[in-house]
């Protein structure tokens, strides 16, 4: 559709996006594409690429495949301009704006149909883009709040919201795809009208599947295993559940007992009065399935040293344990665009944290008073224990059928709120227990810290993570192996910047200038790479850019 590379000075890429297109009509993205191409003609640009994210939100945080491809292709130099309908088509989160500034703006000029050019080079332009991004993010957050409030209101009124048909049920008005359709979004009927499916039309019990589901409840209630119940269901023709885990999720759905839940808490009885099983059966089966002693695979214990304190500096998501080429790494959990070998960051960060701990000990901040003799602390501990025993009693009444699930939900919600309040007060009275434990070590703080690190490397990470959590609000990793440690206010250190390679990352413009200067001095690409500490591929790219 579009011509191939014709140079970057007068070539452009078009990016179009719309958050919701449930009918798959593509009207929104097609309208944006036409207007963007008209703007390209007006500017005298040749469109060489189209990037389209249809039915994809820019706020939810879910991957946008074409947006990621746009950022990646900008490095190729295929286009020198990017055209979007408006800036909020490109970003609705300030974190995405940071990526656009770092990865796209230096390689292509951005134009919008609705708002003119996007200036990401001057301070004023960046400020304006940040304000627009903050407004867009605010609008998305406010919309999400309204949607959540409406969902809760519907649930409290007994209205079941279903975007996907659960096993045992059918749509009241089956869509043209057939009675077995399991699509997530409504389609159009033959006359062009939207088919009323899902929550817009409601659910009705499927007689055939309901019988199979009721038999599965009976099997588990009688002491049978999930595997046995699933095999019986499959043998009887139940093809809607792929494995025993899917059956477990289905059996825990309160809708089958005529109940409606919101955020995992039962809030009302279904207004339509439909139920496949009675409440007693549902309560018993739930108690069986949620019994911790039934777990056969408790999972692998956490063994990363930095744990949940390490975040991706580009998108804000957490960094999780992974492996690459046989080496233990941390990887960005959302976009996977940052990966680093664990030893490379663990050693540097823990060395700095250890020095801070010893410095705080020398200043006398780790030595905290023993709270055991404090009457207030003892009172709070007693209140917490009393609330926990009352929660256990309510769970027993629910399992025995002596307590209605709705009454149970209301009572436990109130008790858990009380427990949070008491625990918060107790924590404030107790100070910083992980750091206090270091200060109370007989061998001194340095020896205690070394022991904590040694234990963590052996797989016992709780003590180390406790110390890090009490010292730091978070650790961010950026490109160029740059790390920023955000200390808690009481530590009084502000933010600390680390370069894991021992030197700051090059600013691209300064690096290119240095490469060109050394090249003009007659040095080879190998010598330039060695002197500047960069690879030869980067040298070649910089020379090509400066030559252009």
C-alpha positions in Angstrom: 0.0 0.0 0.0 2.8 2.4 0.9 6.1 2.9 -1.0 9.3 1.7 0.4 12.0 3.8 2.0 12.6 7.0 0.1 14.8 8.7 2.7 13.8 10.2 6.0 13.5 13.9 5.2 10.1 13.8 3.5 8.8 10.4 4.6 6.3 9.8 7.4 4.6 7.1 9.4 1.0 7.2 10.4 -0.1 5.9 13.8 -3.8 5.4 14.5 -5.5 4.0 17.7 -8.9 3.7 19.2 -9.6 2.3 22.7 -12.8 0.4 22.0 -14.2 -1.1 18.8 -16.4 -4.0 20.1 -18.1 -4.5 16.7 -14.8 -4.6 14.8 -16.1 -2.0 12.4 -12.7 -0.1 12.3 -14.6 3.1 11.5 -12.5 5.1 14.1 -9.1 4.1 12.9 -10.1 4.4 9.2 -11.3 8.0 9.9 -8.0 8.8 11.7 -6.0 7.3 8.8 -7.7 9.4 6.2 -7.2 12.6 8.1 -3.6 11.8 8.9 -2.9 11.1 5.2 -4.5 14.4 4.2 -2.2 16.2 6.7 0.8 14.4 5.2 -0.2 15.6 1.7 -0.6 19.1 3.0 2.9 19.0 4.6 4.4 17.5 1.4 5.3 14.2 3.1 5.2 10.7 1.7 3.5 8.1 4.0 5.7 4.9 4.0 4.3 3.0 7.0 1.0 2.6 8.9 0.9 1.5 12.5 -2.6 0.6 13.7 -3.7 -0.4 17.3 -7.5 -0.9 16.9 -9.5 -1.7 20.0 -6.4 -1.1 22.2 -6.3 1.2 25.3 -3.4 3.5 25.8 -4.2 3.8 29.5 -4.7 0.3 30.7 -1.0 -0.6 30.6 -1.6 -3.6 28.3 0.9 -3.9 25.5 0.2 -2.0 22.3 1.9 -4.1 19.6 1.9 -1.5 16.9 3.1 1.3 19.2 6.0 -0.9 20.3 6.8 -1.6 16.6 6.6 2.2 15.9 9.3 2.9 18.5 11.4 0.0 17.2 11.2 1.0 13.6 12.1 4.6 14.4 15.6 3.4 14.9 15.8 2.2 11.3 15.6 5.7 9.8 12.8 4.6 7.4 10.8 7.7 8.3 11.5 11.1 9.7 8.0 12.2 10.7 5.2 10.6 12.7 1.6 11.7 12.1 -1.2 11.0 14.6 -4.7 12.4 14.9 -4.1 13.9 18.3 -1.5 13.4 21.0 -3.8 11.3 23.2 -3.9 8.7 20.4 -0.1 8.3 21.0 -0.1 8.4 24.8 -2.5 8.7 27.7 0.1 8.1 30.4 3.0 10.3 31.4 5.2 7.2 31.6 4.6 6.6 27.8 5.5 10.2 27.1 8.8 9.6 28.7 9.4 6.7 26.4 8.3 8.7 23.4 10.7 11.6 24.4 13.6 9.2 24.8 13.0 6.7 21.9 11.0 8.5 19.2 11.3 12.3 19.4 15.0 12.3 18.7 14.5 10.3 15.5 11.2 11.7 14.0 9.2 14.9 14.2 5.7 14.4 15.5 2.6 16.1 13.9 -1.0 15.9 15.0 -4.2 16.6 13.0 -6.0 18.2 15.9 -3.2 20.0 17.7 -0.4 20.8 15.4 3.3 19.8 15.9 4.4 18.1 19.1 7.5 19.8 20.4 9.6 17.4 22.5 12.9 19.2 22.2 12.4 22.5 24.1 11.6 22.7 27.8 8.3 24.6 27.1 7.2 21.9 24.6 8.0 19.1 26.9 6.1 20.9 29.7 3.0 21.3 27.4 3.2 17.6 26.4 3.4 16.6 30.1 0.3 18.7 30.9 -1.7 17.2 28.1 -0.5 13.7 29.2 -1.5 14.4 32.8 -5.0 15.7 31.6 -5.5 12.6 29.5 -4.4 10.3 32.3 -6.8 12.1 34.7 -9.7 11.7 32.3 -8.9 8.0 32.0 -8.7 7.6 35.7 -12.0 9.4 36.3 -13.7 7.3 33.6 -12.4 4.2 35.3 -13.7 5.3 38.7 -17.2 5.9 37.2 -17.1 2.5 35.5 -16.1 0.8 38.8 -18.8 2.7 40.7 -21.4 1.6 38.2 -20.3 -2.0 38.4 -20.5 -2.0 42.1 -24.0 -0.4 42.1 -25.2 -3.1 39.6 -23.7 -5.8 41.7 -25.4 -4.5 44.9 -28.7 -4.4 43.0 -28.3 -8.1 42.1 -27.4 -7.5 38.5 -24.9 -10.0 37.1 -22.4 -8.4 34.7 -21.0 -10.9 32.2 -18.8 -10.1 29.2 -18.1 -13.8 28.7 -20.6 -16.7 29.1 -19.8 -18.8 32.1 -20.1 -22.6 31.8 -23.6 -23.7 32.8 -25.3 -20.6 31.3 -26.3 -19.3 27.9 -27.2 -15.8 26.5 -30.9 -15.0 26.7 -30.7 -14.1 23.0 -27.9 -16.1 21.4 -25.7 -14.2 19.0 -25.5 -15.1 15.3 -22.3 -17.0 16.1 -24.4 -19.8 17.5 -25.4 -21.0 21.0 -21.8 -22.2 21.7 -20.3 -18.8 21.0 -17.8 -17.8 23.8 -16.7 -14.5 22.3 -16.0 -11.6 24.6 -17.6 -8.8 22.7 -21.0 -8.5 20.9 -21.3 -8.8 17.1 -23.8 -7.4 14.7 -26.9 -9.2 13.5 -27.6 -9.6 9.8 -29.8 -6.5 9.7 -26.9 -4.3 11.0 -28.3 -4.0 14.5 -26.1 -4.8 17.6 -26.9 -8.2 19.0 -27.9 -7.9 22.7 -25.5 -10.4 24.3 -23.7 -10.6 27.6 -24.7 -8.1 30.3 -26.9 -6.2 27.9 -29.3 -9.1 27.5 -28.5 -11.2 30.6 -27.9 -14.9 31.2 -30.2 -17.9 31.3 -29.4 -21.4 32.7 -28.3 -23.9 30.1 -30.1 -27.1 31.0 -27.5 -29.5 29.6 -24.5 -27.8 31.1 -26.2 -27.0 34.4 -26.7 -30.7 35.0 -23.0 -31.5 34.4 -22.0 -28.6 36.7 -24.3 -29.7 39.5 -22.8 -33.2 39.3 -19.3 -31.7 39.6 -20.4 -29.9 42.8 -21.9 -33.1 44.2 -18.6 -35.0 43.5 -16.5 -32.5 45.3 -18.9 -32.1 48.2 -18.9 -35.9 48.6 -15.1 -35.9 49.0 -14.1 -36.6 45.4 -11.1 -34.9 43.7 -11.2 -32.1 41.2 -9.6 -34.4 38.6 -12.3 -37.0 39.1 -15.0 -34.4 38.8 -13.4 -33.0 35.6 -13.0 -36.4 34.0 -16.6 -37.2 34.7 -17.7 -33.9 33.2 -15.6 -34.4 30.1 -16.9 -38.0 29.7 -20.5 -36.7 29.8 -19.8 -34.2 27.0 -18.9 -31.1 28.9 -16.4 -29.4 26.5 -16.4 -25.9 27.9 -13.7 -26.5 30.7 -10.2 -27.2 29.5 -8.7 -28.6 32.7 -9.3 -29.2 36.4 -8.1 -25.6 37.2 -10.8 -24.2 34.9 -13.4 -26.4 36.7 -12.2 -25.1 40.1 -12.7 -21.5 38.9 -16.1 -22.4 37.7 -17.1 -24.1 41.0 -16.1 -21.0 42.9 -18.3 -18.7 40.8 -21.1 -17.5 43.2 -23.4 -16.9 40.3 -24.2 -20.6 40.2 -25.7 -20.3 43.7 -27.8 -17.2 42.8 -25.3 -14.8 44.3 -23.6 -11.7 42.9 -20.0 -10.7 43.8 -18.0 -7.6 43.4 -14.2 -7.5 43.8 -14.4 -11.1 45.1 -16.9 -10.3 47.8 -20.5 -11.5 47.7 -22.7 -8.4 47.9 -26.2 -9.4 47.0 -28.6 -12.1 45.8 -29.1 -12.3 42.0 -32.1 -10.1 41.1 -33.3 -12.7 38.5 -33.5 -15.5 41.1 -31.7 -18.0 38.9 -29.4 -20.6 40.5 -28.0 -23.9 39.5 -27.2 -25.1 43.0 -28.3 -24.2 46.5 -26.3 -22.0 48.8 -25.4 -24.7 51.3 -23.8 -26.8 48.5 -21.9 -23.8 47.3 -20.6 -22.8 50.7 -19.4 -26.4 51.5 -17.6 -26.7 48.1 -16.0 -23.3 48.5 -14.7 -24.3 52.0 -13.3 -27.5 50.5 -11.6 -25.9 47.5 -10.1 -23.0 49.5 -8.7 -25.3 52.3 -4.9 -24.6 52.2 -4.1 -28.2 53.1 -5.4 -29.3 49.6 -2.6 -27.5 47.8 -0.2 -30.0 46.2 2.0 -27.4 44.5 2.7 -24.6 47.0 4.9 -22.9 44.4 8.6 -21.9 44.3 9.7 -19.6 47.1 11.0 -16.2 46.3 14.8 -16.0 46.0 15.6 -12.7 44.3 17.5 -10.4 46.5 15.9 -7.1 45.5 12.4 -8.7 45.3 9.5 -6.3 44.8 11.6 -3.2 45.4 13.1 -3.2 41.8 11.1 -1.4 39.1 11.5 -0.6 35.4 12.3 3.1 35.1 10.7 3.3 31.7 7.2 2.1 32.4 7.1 1.7 36.2 6.3 -2.0 36.3 8.0 -4.4 38.6 11.1 -6.4 37.6 10.7 -10.1 38.0 13.1 -13.1 38.1 13.9 -14.7 34.7 16.8 -16.4 32.9 18.6 -15.5 29.7 21.3 -17.6 28.1 21.5 -19.6 31.3 22.1 -16.6 33.5 19.8 -15.4 36.3 18.2 -12.0 35.3 15.6 -9.4 36.2 13.1 -8.5 33.5 10.4 -5.9 33.1 7.1 -7.7 33.7 5.0 -5.5 31.4 6.9 -4.8 28.2 10.1 -6.9 28.8 12.1 -4.1 27.3 14.7 -4.0 30.1 16.7 -7.1 31.1 19.7 -7.2 33.4 21.8 -9.9 34.9 21.0 -10.1 38.6 24.6 -10.3 40.0 25.4 -7.1 38.0 22.8 -5.0 39.9 22.5 -7.0 43.2 26.2 -6.5 44.3 26.3 -2.8 43.6 23.0 -2.0 45.3 23.6 -4.2 48.3 27.1 -2.7 48.8 25.6 0.8 48.9 22.7 -0.3 51.2 25.2 -1.9 53.5 27.2 1.4 53.8 24.0 3.3 54.5 23.0 0.8 57.2 26.3 1.1 58.9 26.2 4.9 58.7 22.7 4.9 60.3 24.0 2.7 63.0 26.8 5.0 63.7 24.3 7.8 64.0 22.3 5.8 66.5 19.1 5.4 64.5 18.9 1.7 64.4 18.8 1.3 68.2 15.1 1.4 69.0 13.4 1.0 72.5 12.1 -2.4 73.4 8.3 -2.1 73.1 7.5 -5.2 75.1 7.0 -3.3 78.3 4.8 -0.7 76.7 1.2 -1.1 77.9 -0.2 0.4 74.7 1.6 -2.1 72.6 0.3 -5.0 74.7 -3.2 -3.6 74.4 -2.9 -3.4 70.6 -1.6 -6.9 70.3 -4.5 -8.2 72.4 -7.0 -6.3 70.1 -5.4 -7.8 67.0 -5.5 -11.3 68.4 -9.1 -10.9 69.4 -10.1 -9.7 65.9 -8.3 -12.6 64.3 -10.1 -15.1 66.5 -13.4 -13.6 65.6 -12.6 -13.9 61.9 -11.7 -17.6 62.4 -15.0 -18.1 64.2 -17.0 -16.5 61.4 -15.2 -18.8 58.9 -16.2 -21.8 60.9 -19.9 -20.7 61.0 -19.9 -20.1 57.2 -18.4 -23.6 56.5 -20.9 -25.3 58.8 -23.8 -23.5 57.1 -24.9 -21.5 60.2 -24.1 -18.1 58.6 -25.4 -16.6 55.4 -22.6 -15.7 52.9 -23.9 -12.1 52.6 -23.9 -11.6 56.4 -20.4 -13.2 56.5 -19.1 -10.7 53.9 -20.5 -7.7 55.7 -19.2 -8.9 59.1 -15.7 -9.8 57.9 -15.3 -6.6 55.9 -15.9 -4.6 59.1 -13.5 -6.7 61.1 -10.8 -6.6 58.5 -11.0 -2.8 58.4 -10.5 -2.8 62.2 -7.6 -5.2 62.0 -5.9 -2.9 59.4 -6.3 0.0 61.8 -4.9 -1.9 64.8 -2.0 -3.3 62.8 -1.1 0.1 61.5 -1.0 1.6 65.0 1.0 -1.4 66.2 3.6 -1.0 63.4 4.0 2.7 64.2 4.7 1.8 67.8 7.1 -0.9 66.9 9.3 1.3 64.7 11.5 -0.5 62.2 11.8 -4.1 63.3 14.1 -5.4 60.5 16.7 -2.6 61.1 16.3 -2.9 64.9 17.2 -6.5 64.6 20.5 -5.5 63.0 21.2 -3.0 65.7 20.7 -5.6 68.4 23.1 -8.2 66.9 25.9 -9.2 69.3 28.6 -9.0 66.6 27.7 -5.4 65.6 25.8 -4.0 62.7 28.4 -4.8 60.0 28.5 -8.5 61.0 24.7 -8.6 61.2 24.4 -7.1 57.7 27.0 -9.6 56.2 25.0 -12.4 57.8 21.7 -11.1 56.3 23.2 -10.9 52.8 24.8 -14.4 53.2 21.5 -15.9 54.3 19.7 -14.1 51.4 22.2 -15.6 48.9 21.4 -19.0 50.4 17.7 -18.5 49.6 16.5 -17.0 52.9 15.6 -13.5 51.6 12.9 -12.3 54.1 15.3 -10.5 56.5 17.1 -8.7 53.6 13.9 -7.7 51.9 12.6 -6.4 55.3 15.7 -4.1 55.6 15.4 -2.9 52.0 11.6 -2.2 52.5 12.3 -0.1 55.6 15.1 1.9 53.9 13.8 2.4 50.4 10.6 3.4 48.6 11.9 1.7 45.5 14.8 1.1 43.1 14.5 2.0 39.4 16.5 0.6 36.5 17.0 2.7 33.3 18.7 2.2 30.0 22.5 2.5 30.1 22.5 0.4 33.3 21.6 3.5 35.3 20.0 2.8 38.7 18.2 5.3 41.0 17.6 4.4 44.7 14.7 6.3 46.2 15.4 6.4 50.0 12.6 6.9 52.5 12.3 10.4 53.9 13.5 9.5 57.4 16.9 8.2 55.9 17.4 11.8 54.7 19.5 10.9 51.6 17.2 12.0 48.8 17.8 9.9 45.7 21.0 8.2 44.9 22.1 7.5 41.3 24.3 4.5 40.4 26.0 3.6 37.1 26.5 -0.2 37.1 29.4 0.1 34.6 31.1 2.7 36.8 30.4 5.6 34.4 27.4 7.7 33.3 25.7 6.7 30.1 26.5 8.9 27.1 24.1 11.6 26.0 23.4 10.7 22.3 24.3 14.1 20.9 27.5 14.4 22.9 28.5 10.8 22.0 28.0 11.5 18.3 30.0 14.7 18.5 32.8 12.8 20.3 32.7 10.0 17.7 33.0 12.5 14.8 35.8 14.4 16.5 37.9 11.2 16.9 37.1 10.2 13.4 38.2 13.5 12.1 41.4 13.0 14.0 42.1 9.9 11.9 41.2 7.2 14.4 39.7 3.9 13.3 36.2 2.7 14.4 37.9 0.1 16.6 40.0 2.7 18.3 37.0 5.0 18.8 34.9 2.3 20.3 37.7 1.4 22.7 38.4 5.0 23.8 34.7 5.9 24.3 33.7 2.6 25.9 31.0 1.9 23.3 30.6 -0.9 20.7 31.5 -0.6 17.0 27.9 -0.9 15.8 27.1 2.3 17.7 30.2 4.0 16.2 29.1 3.1 12.7 25.5 4.4 13.3 26.8 7.6 14.8 29.2 8.2 11.8 26.3 7.5 9.4 24.0 10.0 11.2 26.6 12.7 11.4 27.5 12.2 7.7 23.9 12.6 6.7 
